[in-house]
Amino acid sequence: MKVLVSDPIAEQGIEVLKKAGIEVVEKSGLAPEEVAKIIGDFDGIIVRSATKVTKEVIEAGKNLKVIGRAGIGLDNVDRDTAKARNIKVVNTPTATSISVAELALGMMFAAARRLPQASISTKAGKWEKKQFKGLELHGKTLGIIGIGRIGTELAKRAQALGMKILAYDPNVPKHDTADMVDLDTLVSRADYISLHIPKTEQTTHILNKSAFEKMKEGVALINCARGGVVDEQALYDAITAGKVRIAAIDVYETEPAKQNKLFELDQVIATPHIGAQTKEGQKRAGVQIAELVRDALK
């Protein structure tokens, strides 16, 4: 058995495969057409978010039996083609939930106190103490769009800070920590809005011009979910109009986002899709996906 690891995973995961007698080939940074050229030699492939397992890749995988995604989202895997060819698709939905939830919470603190901006100002020798009067999270309303594993972890932490939690999720009728409301209610009542949903046909631009118009003046937006669930032009307009006080963004419609109009704005905190990038989360994801791929092949 032979597995292609086309995005880096924790070394502990590689060892799981090798101990099972599986040959492992690690090649990262491949375009879909490059993966398609070599995939025919492999029984399995492990990816994270960078590699796109397209229809062409899957159809070229004449020996392919399993596709492993080390992480939650499967939007980079053509699941319909995999299903049609009887290829198993596995992922690790719980491995990095805490990692992403903690980043979202950190983004909320950063937005409330404008920490990146204050750091840049202080390092420039400005000492603008009065310019950086912040806000407390305590007593504010957090609206969570998507109250699955990550959203639930965020809700528990926000509740401990004394925040009121609202959530919108068509798949969750009731929740222990959050009051379930419709989307219009959430966007109109929340002081902070955090997204934790996959990008699908239904969720693309779920926050659009109409949604921003319904929000409170001075709302803060956090997106550690997927690029494309927020209409970036609508967000830009909402920030420049003063509707959105600050936005903290980890994911973008086009990645890698080396250029983005939002980066022009001082009210935007930006990170390079690091939600799952913790030592602990990556170890869990690497080991779990290796075990799932091993079991599928054995």
N, C-alpha and C positions, 0 to 999 in steps of 0.2 A: 504494500500500500504506500501511496506517495501523496503528500499534501503540500500545496503551495501556500505559503504565508506571504501575502502581497502587501500587507500593512504591518508595521511592527507590533508585536504583542510581548507581554512580559516573558522573560526567559524561563520562568517557572512553567509557563504554558508549553513552551517548546519542549521542555524536559518531559512533560506528561506524554506528549506524542512519541518522543524518541524511546521512552521506556516501554511503550506499547509496541515497539518494533516498527514504527511508521517512519518512513524516510521523509525528512522535512527539507524543503527548499525555501529560503527566505529571499524574496526579491520585492522591494518596495519601490514606489514611484512610477509604476507602470500605467500607461494609458490603456483604455479598454481594448484597443486594437492589438497592443503588445501582449496583453493577457490572453487574448483570443488565439494568438499565434502559438503559445506554449501550453495552454490549459489542457490540450488533448492528452498529455502525458500524466495527468494527475487524477487521483480518485477524489480529492477534496481540496477546497480552497478556504482559507480564513482571511477575512478582511475586517477593517474597521470602517471609517466613514469615507476615506479617500478613494479607495478602489471602487469602480462602478462595475458591478456584475450584470452586464447588459444581456439582452437576448442573444446577441452575436457571440458573447463570451460563453454563455451556457450551451448554445447549439454547437460550439466548437469543442466543448468538453465531452468527448465521446465516452470517456471512462468516468465522468463526474458522477459522484454518488451523494455528496453532501456539500452544502455551502454554509460556512460558519461566519456569523457577524459578531465580533467582539464588541458588544454594546447593545443599545436598545433599538434604535431606529433601523428599519429595513427598507428605507426609501431608495437606497443605492443598489438594491437587489431586485431583479425582475422576477418576482415570485410567481407570476402567471406562467412564464416560460418554464421555470423550475418545476412547478407542479405538473405541467403538461408532459415533462420528460421524466417524471417520477424521481426528481432529485430533492432530497430532504434539505430544508432550510432551518437552521437553528441560530438562536441568538442568546444574549445574556441580559435579560431585562432588569434584573435586580442588582447586577454587579456594581454599577456606578450611580445608583439612585442617590445615595448620600452625598457623593462627590458633587453632583449637579445641584442638588438642593442647597448644599453649603455655599456653592458659588452664587446661586441666586440670592441667598440671604446676605452674603458679602456684598453683592451688588446693591442690595437695598440699603445697607449701612453706608456704602460709598455714595449712593445717590442722596441719602438723607443729610449727610455731612459734607458732600462734595470733596471727598478725600483726595482723589487724584488731582483735582484742580488746586486744592490747598497745598499739596506736596510740590507741584510744579512752581507755584507762586513763591513758596518759602525757599526752595532751592535757588530761585532767581534773586533772592535777597530782598524781596518786597515787604515781607511781614504785614500782610493784609488781614489782620485779625478781625476787624469789624466787617470785612467783606464776606467772611465765611461763617455767618450765623446760620446754623443748621436747624434741622427738625428732629424730633424724637420719633422713633417708630411706635413707642408705647401709645396706645389709645387710637392709633390710626387703623383704617380699614384696608386689608389686603384682599385683592381679588385675584384668584388663581384660575386661570383658564386651562383646564385639564387636571383633574385631581386623581391621577393614577399614582404609581409608586413614588415618583419624584415630587409631584404636587403634594402628596400626603406627608412626605418627609419635611417639605418646606412648611406646610401648615402646622405641624407639631412644633416646629422651632419658633414660628411666628406667634403662635398662641402663648408660648412660654414668655414672650416679650410683652404680652399684654395687648396684642393686636386682635381686632375683630376679623374673622375669616369668612369671606364669601367665595363660592366656587361655582363655575359653570362647567358641566360635563354631561353631555347627553347619555353617556353610558353609566353614569353613577346617580341613581335616584336619591340616595341618602348617604350622609357621611358623618362620622363621629366627631370630627373637628370643625368642619366647615358647614355654613348654611348654604344649601344648594339653591341657586337662583338662575334666571335666564340671563343670556348674554347682555341684553340691554340694561337690565338692572345692575349687573356687575360693573359694566363700564361707567355707568352714571353715578355709582355710589363709592367706588374704590378710590383710595388715596394712592395706592400702589397697585399696579397690575403686573402679574408675572405669568408668563406663558409656559406651559409644560405639555405640549401636544405634538404629535407627529405632523409632518407636512403631507396632506392628502388633497384630493380634489376639493373636499368639503372644507378643509382648514386653510387652504391657500388664501392669503390676504383676509383672514378672519378679522383682523384689525385693519380697517380701511378708512377712507375719508369719512364715511357715515359714522363709523364707530368712534373715531376721534372727536367728531362734533358733539357726541353725547357725553363725553367725559367731563369730569370736574376741571375747572381751571387749576393749573398747578399740579396735575397728576404726574406721577413718576412711572415709567414703563421699564420693565425688565424682560429681556428675551434671551433665555438660555436654552431654548427649545430647538427650533429649526429655522434656517433662513427661508423667507417666503411666507411665513405665517403672518408677518407684519408687512404691510405695504410701505416700503421704505420712503417713497416719495410723499405719501400721506403723512408719515411720521415726521419727515423733514418739515413739511408745511405746518404741522401742528406745533412743532418746537419753535419755529421762527415766528409763528403767530402768538406764542405765549401760552397756548393751551396745555402743552406738555412741558413741565418745569425742567425735567431731566430724564434722559433715557440711558440705560445701561445695557449694552448689546454684546452678545458673545457669538452670534450666528448671523449670516448674511445671505441675501438672495444669490449672490455670486461669490464663491470661495475658491481659492484664497482671496480675501478682500483687501488687496493691496492699494486699491483706490476706491473710495466710496464718498458720496456727497455728504453723508452724515459726519464724516471725519472732520469736516470744516467747522463743525459747531462745538463751541465750548461746553454746551449742555449735554454732550454725548460722552459717555464712558464706554470705551471699546476694548474688547479683548479678542484674541484670535482663536475662537472655538475651543476653549480650554475646559469646558464644563466637566468632562470625564477625566481630565488630566490630573489625577492625584496618584501618588505611589500606591496607595491601598486599593483604589478603584481599578487601576490598570492591572494590578496583580490578580484581583478577583476575576476581572473580565478575561484575562489571558488564560488563567487556569480553568475557569468554567467553560470557555469555548473549546479549549483543547480537549476537555473531558467529553463534551458533547459530540465533537467530531470523532474522537476515538471510539466512542460507543456506537456511533452511527456506522463506522467502518468495520468494527469488530463484531 
